[in-house]
Amino acid sequence: MPKIDIETIKQILHRNESDIQKVNSILEDLKLEIQIQEEERANRPPPVKKQFAVLLADADGSLADRDITGWILQIPEEESVSTTPQKIFSAAYEYNATPKGRRIPVQSVGEACEVVSAKLFKEQNVWVKTKTPVLAVTLSNSLPMETPSE
């Protein structure tokens, strides 16, 4: 919705409306509405600062020389990443308790990331950024000394 200055509204009303009392009444209503909106905005809690986390699917326990898939998530900055799986499980359990979840329950983390609604994840303070798994690549954390050939 476009925002417009009160002074502009005042000028438009004066041009199009001959009754000054009606114009003043409309302007007072607008000012009151703006005050209400500003109070609501001031009473909102501050936005949650988030950090990214990668949830990797490591079925056999070894990551080297394997295709690794995972999901990108966001969690609150002050929370530990180790609590994230439990929050995913909780959201999945809540989904499975719904009528739709009873008909078609989720049985894996991958299904939970794809099917469970964002509302249920938000209640657990987890935001799933990729519903489908993404591939991850393992590498050593050092740069080669020679320049790569093209």
C-alpha positions, 0 to 999 in steps of 0.5 A: 500500500503506498504511503502518502503524507498527511499534508498532501491528504489535507491539500487534496481534501481542501480542494475537493471538499467545501465543508471545512468541519468535515475535512478537519474531522477526517484529518483528526481520524487519520491522525488518531489512526496513525497514532494507534499504528505507531503504538502497535509498532512500538509494542511489537517484540524486536525481531529475532536475530537468526543464525544459519544451520545445516542439517546433514543426512548422514545415514551410515555415520561417515561423511568422507567420500560420500554424497551428503544431503542436507537441509538449510535451517535458521534458528535464533542466534542465542540457541545451540545448534544441537537442539535443532533436531529435537525441535524438528522432531517436535514439529513433526509430532505436532503435524502427525497429531493433526487430521492431515498428519493422521491421514498421511504421517511424516516418518523422516526428517526429510518428509518433515522438512517438505510437508510440515507447515512453516507455522509449526516450525515457527512455534519451535523457533526453526525456519526451514529454508530449503524444503528439498535436500541440497547436496553438500561437498566435503573438503579440507579447510586449506587452500592449495599453494599453487594456482589452479590451472584453467 
